[in-house]
Amino acid sequence: MSVLTFSGWIESAPAWIIKLPEGLQTFIFQLYQTFVYANRWTFFAEGLKITFIVTICALAIGIIIGVIIAMVRTLYESYTVNKPPVILRAFNKIAELYLTIIRGTPMMVQLLIMGFVVMQPKTETGSIICGVITLGINSGAYVAEIVRSGLMSIPKGQTEAGRSLGFNYIQTMWYIVIPQAIKNILPALGNEMITLLKDTSLVSVIALRDVTKQAQNIVSKTYSAMVPYISLALIYLVIVIVITKLLDRLEKRLRKSEH
């Protein structure tokens, strides 16, 4: 495919473009070569698909890990008089070690270790799995503290009521405490989802062609960074605004259900 040049493009451009100031002509040319020429808009579409897959799957893993860690730590802290069982103390130590390591090291470093030391994926599917697992493990550490704070915000009388009904600890948490805690932690979980979405921009270091990597690919073809990178920023901004609006509606609906 021949390289598209400004002089070649302007010769075949419509008359209304030729009448525009040179600076505006250049901007329109950059828009054209970023999105229209050779259907390069599909680069962004394909990248967004991977970004959404990684975000959704990693968030699901993070929530599962976070809830488990939060329940372990909450149960451990509930033993104020008697000494916790040995197995619970062991799980709590593992949870504390996990939180310390994950929250104490940068996401970029975790991706590099998982991508080039632990998993070493050879295919795009392998890279997606690597990115999902890494981001999910990272997100789980932060979700754990969010969920734990939500569980601790529920009065102890709710837990005691569940126990008096014959529920065990897990049943009490699942049917009584967690549903109430979700309403309290929803804003924080929403922020974590938004953070996770933006963190997917780092998966390009393991050769995963997310929307950020695709913008970089377009820059390498057009030798112009302004339009691709500003477009990338606007894409993330629009997605975050939409997610924020949806979360606000969900939060309002949950509040109405209380009345």
Secondary structure, DSSP 8 states (H G I E B T S, - for coil): -----HHHHHHTS-HHHHTS-HHHHHHHHHHIIIIIGGGTHHHHHHHHHHHHHHHHHHHHHHHHHHHHHHHHHHHHHT-SSS---HHHHHHHHHHHHHHHHHHHS-HHHHHHHIIIII----SHHHHHHHHHHHHHHHHHHHHHHHHHHHHHTS-HHHHHHHHHTT--HHHHIIIIIHHHHHHHHHHHHHHHHHHHHHHGGGGGGGT---HHHHHHHHHHHHS--HHHHHHHHHHHHHHHHHHHHHHHHHHHHHHHHT-
